Amino acid sequence: MSGKYLVTGGAGYVGSVVARHLLEAGHEVVVLDNLSTGFREGAPAGASFVEGDIRDAGKWLDASFDAVLHFAASSQVGESVVKPEKYWDNNVGGSMALLGAMREAGVKKLVFSSTAATYGEPAGSPITETDPTAPTSPYGASKLAVDHMITGEATAHGLGAVSLRYFNVAGAYGEFGERHDPESHLIPLVLQVAQGRREAISVFGDDYPTPDGTCVRDYIHVADLAEAHLLALEAATSGEHLICNLGNGNGFSVREVIETVREVTGHPIPEVVAPRRGGDPAVLVASAARAREKLGWNPSRADLAGIVADAWEFAQRRGK
């Protein structure tokens, strides 16, 4: 059965891939994006596009919408440390305005793009949804605050909501891939070295208590991530707020990622060891058991070489 969905931040990396999946499933999609970090061409063909801020979502939301999928947020951890006010204002204030607009319009379903940054530096691995939340950045804290707001909205006003806490999203889906400015994610940064746009990749710390001394992270293909959002729409239940981790449950070290890029691209990737960055846990790997149980989600693109190959194809197509 087809539905009508508002996708906030739908011209960005993850939002655009989710919007494309919704269209392919036969749904009507309206993308709302202020293009502060997204790109106009990121909104997929077939979606209606509105350039605007989530604080003004009430201008477009009405009872004809079945749900909102909310991706509009500032998401640079480092920037959030030096500009925390931006993150409280945009991520928390904007989300509060969006929830109010949904309440006024009678839209009763929400899927929220949350993050593993809500956990901070966990003591163990894999991370489950019942582990303590102790964010170490204003970015993570702002996302956790929104999760708390959503819980209150579900309890008080009958919202049916699912928060999806992403681990490291990577790869590309057709013409949709990573193009952050500035780029901060490991795989596209290493691919920039392969393209000759960067001389070497910095390895921040090689003395962690891991097999090769570098940080270990859980990488999830963006298309698997998108499929989880469609399943979350089906699972959202009035008065309940479900929180699920999204990851593969497998960890790859920084050096394993670099070596995989060498193999996929055929390019030598010079690396430079740099000091550890503050707040970088040695290992961040998700338990996605709840997502499998509650959403019926089974990621099928867990192969790191496949994730890198999709990202490399996208990077070559862009050419810069």
Beta strands, then each sheet from edge to edge (+ up, - down):
strand 1: 4-8
strand 2: 28-33
strand 3: 48-51
strand 4: 67-70
strand 5: 109-115
strand 6: 160-166
strand 7: 168-170
strand 8: 201-204
strand 9: 216-217
strand 10: 219-221
strand 11: 241-246
strand 12: 252-253
strand 13: 271-274
strand 14: 283-284
sheet 1: 3+ 2+ 1+ 4+ 5+ 6+ 11+
sheet 2: 7+ 10+
sheet 3: 8+ 13+
sheet 4: 12+ 9- 14-
end
